Amino acid sequence: MLFVSKFLCVMVLAAGMASVAGAENTANAIQVHSGLEYTFLGTYDQEKLNHVVGPELDAFMQSSTQATEFRGKFAPAKYAVKLYRVKYRSVIPEFDNQPTVASGLLAVPVTRQQSLPVVSYQHGTVFDKSFVPSNPDKSMETKLMLASFASQGYVVVAADYFGRGDSPLPDSYLVKDSTRQATFDMLWSAKDILDSMHIQASHFFMSGWSQGGWVTMQFLKKLDMVGVPVTAVAAASAPVDIYLTMNRWLNNYQPVDAVYLPAVVAIQLQAQEYYLNQVGLLESAVRPEYILAARDLYQNNIDWEAFAKKTPATLNDFIKPEFARSGFLGDSFYWQVLDKNQAYRWRSEVPLRTYYGGLDEVTPAVIGQLPEATQKLLGGVPAKSVYAGDRADHRAVFVFGVLDQIVWFDSFLGKQ
């Protein structure tokens, strides 16, 4: 299935061309046109990429329920990868399309091939503005995508989202329209950069984990709406139904629940408060003694570790009980917004795989299976729910998914 549309048929990928060499010879940003520039960050060689799926993966999985399950299962790197930070112009839909700027990563394998597949990766939840794709040294999930996909000949495109990376805005965490806009404009910005490098794209894939799984599905719907073809999509531990997921967190505590869920809810409440003008939402939801810590986390004044020392590890102790109970019927504006932010209830023609695990501490297993059931109900292209195993926690689902996706995506390229 070729990746073609009137917008993207000439989308191109860099592979050591003269324009790339020019970027390597300067620390300054290269301006493509007004409002779009990119900066060469450096190159991950094969040794570095193999180190990512070796000792760095071991460190990343140290606290996982499957700490050594994936050791030695990644293919050795075929290509070095050139990395570029992209700064681009976008707009904020919730503020009548007020202009803003955002950032992301463009990663290009060093190969002489003139037609390469593209994968857009949407990153998971981070509590620090710098732990994003455009700063890959501080984003293990991004490095794993580079080691798995870019090192095998895929170009990787990844938005930081509004409020992360170089964006001057507050975090747009789980805010639907701004999330779609950031990813949509990052894709076109990557196209504009790559056009000048004269290498055509063959296929277009999408992948995301956790928050990024939800973002991936929201992005897919946006592309479906404007008619941009997508070859295949994968989403790992994706909270595709935010209303149900949040309700489960607040009203049905489970021992497996992640200790960082209070931080997740704190930034989600404040993102909705800011972007949808819900003044006082945080105070209506969070117990008074934790308001300051929640504000400081959202404003990047403290990191998650500092927040955790000032707040309880369970949402039962962090959230006011009356606010939690308001989710039973879900008829307040807050819950209505979450319901509208679902990312799976439409008929799609794009092949889809979603990944879920038995011990996922963030996304309930039943949530991960909703897209398959929905497409079956609506008669869309068959979606497949892939079970990572009884012992798979949040990180294990991600790594399991990456390993499965490279094989699955390769099958569309005619590889065995």
N, C-alpha and C positions, 0 to 999 in steps of 0.2 A: 504494500500500500504506500504510494508515494505521497510525500508531504507537499501538496500544491494548493495554492489559492492565489487570487489576484494580488494579495498582500505579500505572501511569503514565497512565491515561486522562485524569486531570485535571492532568497535569504542565503547568505554565504558565510563561510567559516574560515578562520585564519589557520595557516599551516606553515609558518616560517616564511611568509612572503616579505617583500621589501618593506611594506608598511609596518609589519610587526617588528622588523629589525630596527626601524626608526624609533619605535616606542621603547625599545630596549636601550637605546643610546641616550635617553633623557629621563630625568626624574620628574619632568613636568607633564601635566596632563595634555593630551592631544584633543583638540576641539574638533568634533565632526561637523557640527553646526550649532547655532545659538541654542543653548539649553542642553547640549549633550556633549560630554567629554569622557575620555577614558584614560586610565593611567596603568602602565605596566607595573605589576607588583613583583614579578619574578617567575622562576620556573621550578616546578617540582619534577626532578629527574626520576628515573626508574627506581633508583635506590631509595629515595625519599618515599615514593608511592608504595613500595614494598614494605617499608618501615611502618607506614600507616596501617596496613593490614596485618602487621606482625605485632611488635611491642606496643604500638599505640592502641591498637584494637584490644589487646590484653588489658591495658590500663583502663580503657573506656568501659570494658565489660567486667571489671573487677568486682563491682558491687551487684552485678546482675545475678539472677537465678541460674543463668547458663554462662558462667564466666569463661569456660574454655570450649564451649560447644562449637564455635565457628573458627577455631584456630586452624590455620592451614587450608582453609576452604576457598580462599580468593585466588584468582588466577594472577600469575606474575604480570607486572606492568609491561605492556608492549611499547608504549610511547611515553616520552616526557610530556609535561603539560604546562603551557604558558597561561599565566593568570593576569586578569585585568580587572581593576575596579572601575565600574561604570557609574557616573553621576548623570542623572537625567531629569528632565522637566516632566511634571505630572500635575494633576488637579485633585482637589478634595471634593468628592461628590456631595458629601453631607453639608458642605459650606458653599453651595451653589458654584461648584467647580473653581473655587479659589486656587490660584497657582501655588505650587510647591515644588520642592526638589526631593529626589530620592536616590538611592544607590543600590548597587547589586554587583554580582560577579559574572564575568564571562571567562570560561576556562576552555582552552583550545589545545587539542593534542598536536604534537609536533610530528606531522606526517605529510608526505607529498601527495596523498590522495586528494582529489579535487571534488569529491562528493562525500559528505559525512552526515551521519544522523545527529540530531539535536535532542537533548533531554532537558526539560525545564524542571529544576528541583525547588520545592517549597520547604523551607526549614521549619523545625519544630519550635516549641516555646523556649525563649531565653529571657533571663532576667537582667541582662546587661546589654547596653546598646552596641557593644563591640563584638559580641559573640555571634557574628553573622557571616554569611557567605563572603561578603566583600573583604572580610578579615579572616581568611580561611585558617590561618595558624591558630586561631582561637575558637574554631568551630569544627569539632571532631566529626559531626555528621556530614558537614560539607567535604571534609577531607576524605571520608569514606566513599562519598559519591565520586569524587575525583579519582580515587584509587580504583574504584570498581568500574566506572563508566569512561571517564576521560582518558584513562590510561589504556583503554581498549579501543579508542578511536571515536568516542562520542564527544561532541561539544556539550558543555554543561552551562546553562544559563540559570541564574538564581537571584531573585529579588530579596532585598533586606526587609522590605515592607516599610510603611510609614511609621516613624517613631523609632526606627532602628537604623544602625549604620550611620550614614551622613545626614539623615533626615532631621530637620529642626523641630518636627512635630512630636507631641506625646505619642506613646505607643497606641497603635490602632488595633490592638489585640482582639480578634474575633469580631471585628466590625466589618460587615459584609462588603459594602460598596467601596470603601477605601482599600480594602484588601484586594478586591478585584482590580481596581484601578492601578494599584502599584505593580501588580504582576503583569497586567496587560501592557502598560507603558514600558515596563522593563523589556518585554519581549520585542516590542517595536524598536526600542533603543538599541537592543542587541542587533536587530536586523540592519539598522542604519550603519552601525559600526562595521558589521561583517560584510555588507555590500561592497565596500571598497577593497575587500581582500580577495574577491573573485573566486570563491569556492562555493559550490551549490550544496544545499542541504538535501538529503535524500528522504528522511523521515523525521517526524516530530513526536516525541514522547513526553509524558509528564509523570512526575513522581513526588511524593511528599510523605512526611512522617509527623504524627501527632497533630499539633496545630497545623502543620504543613500539609497533613492529609486533608484536613478540612479546607485549607486554602486551595489545594489542588482541585478539589471537587468544585469549589466556588469558581475557580479560574476556568475549569472545563465548561461549566454552565455558561460563563461569559463568552467563551469561544464558540460554543454551540449556538448561542444567540446571534452572533455576527457571522456565522457560517465558515469559521476557520477549521479546516480538517485537522484531526489529531489521530495519530496512528494507534496509540494505546496509552492507557493510564493506569498507574498503580498508586495506592494509598495505604499506608501502614498505620495502624492504631489511630484511625481518623475519627474524631468525634463529630460525625456527619450530622447528627441531630443534637445541637447544642442544648435545646430545651430539655430533652430527656437526660442528657449527660449531666447537666448542672443539677437537675432535680434529683438524680440518683446520688450525686455527691452530697447534696445538702440534706437529703431526707432519708437516705438508706445507707448509712455508714457501713463500710466493710473493713475488716482488719487489714486487707491488702492495700487499702488506699494510700497513695503517696503522701509523704509528710509535707510536700511542697504545694499541695492543693490550696491551702489558704492564700499562698502567694499568687497562684493562678487566678483564683476568684477575685483577689484584690485588684489585680491589674485589669481583669475583664470588666469589673464594675466601673472602674475609673475610665476605661476606654469608652464604654457606653455613655458614661456621664459626660465626657468631653465631646465626643463626636456627635451624639444625639441630644445634646443639651438637656441632660437629665440632672439638673442641679440638685445636690443633696442625696443622690443615690447611694453613695458610699456610707454616709451617716445613717441612712435608713436600714442598711443591711448589716454593717459590721459593729460589733460591740465597741462602745466608746473608748475603752482603754487601748484599742489596737488601731484606732484611726490614724494617729500620727505615723506609726510604722508603715501602714499601708500607703499613706501619702508619700512618705520618703522613698519607698520602694518604687512607686510609679514615676516619681520625679528624678529617679536615678541618684538620689542622695545616699542610699545605702544599697548593699548587695543582698542577695538572698540569704547568705549566711547570717548577716546582721539582722535581717528581718526575722529569721527563724528563732533567734535568741530572744526576741521581744514578743513573740506571738506563739499561740499553741499549735500543736502539730495536727490537730483535727478540726475540721470545719464545724463540728458540733459546738466547739468551744470558741470559735472565731466569729461565727455568724449569729445574729439575733434569731432566736427561735421563731418569732412571728414572721420574719422575712423568709425563713426557710419554708414555713407552712404556707406562705403565699404561692408557692410553686405547686401545691396540690391541685388547684383549679387553673392556675396560670392565667388569670384574667387581668392582671395589672400590665401596664405598659412595658415594664422590664421583661416580663415573661413573654409577652406578645412579640417583642423584638427578637428574643431568642428563638421563638418558634419560626419566625420568618427567616431566620438565618440558617435554616436547615440547608444541607448541601447534597441532597440525594433524591428528592421527590420530583423528578421529571424523567421523561423518556429520552434515553441517549442512544446514539448509534455507534458509540466508541467502545471498543473492547476494554474491559475494566477488571482489575484484580484488587481486592482489598484484603488486608492481612490483620489477623487478630490472634491473641494468645490467652491461655488459661489463667495466667497470673499477672496479667497487665494491670498495673496499679493506677492507671489513669483512664484508659478507655475501656468501658465494659465490653465483653465479648459480643453481646447481642447487638450493640451499636455497630460494630464492625461488619455485621452480617446484613444490615438493613439495605445497602445498595443492591445486593444480589436479589433479595426478596422483592424489592421495588421494581427492578428491571423485568423480573419474571412476571410480576403482576401486570405491568404496563406493556409487555411485549417488546421491550427494547432489545438491543444486542445483549446476548447472555453475559452477565457479570459473574465473577467467580469469587467466593469468599475462601481464602486460603488460611488454614489453621496452622499456626506456628508451633503448636504443641501445648500440652498440659502445663508445662513448667515455664513457658515463655512469658517473661515480663515485658515491660515497655521497650527497653533497649533490645532485648532479644527479638521481639517482633520486628523492629526496625532492621536489624542486621540480617535476620532470616529473609525479610522482604527484599533487601538489596540483592542478596545472592540469587533469589528466585527471579527477580526482575531482569537481571542482565541476561539470563538464559532466555526468558520469555521475549524480551525486546529483540534479542539477536535473532529469534525465529522469524520476525517480520522482515529481517534483512536477508533471509535466505541462508542463515548460518545454522549448522547442526549443533 
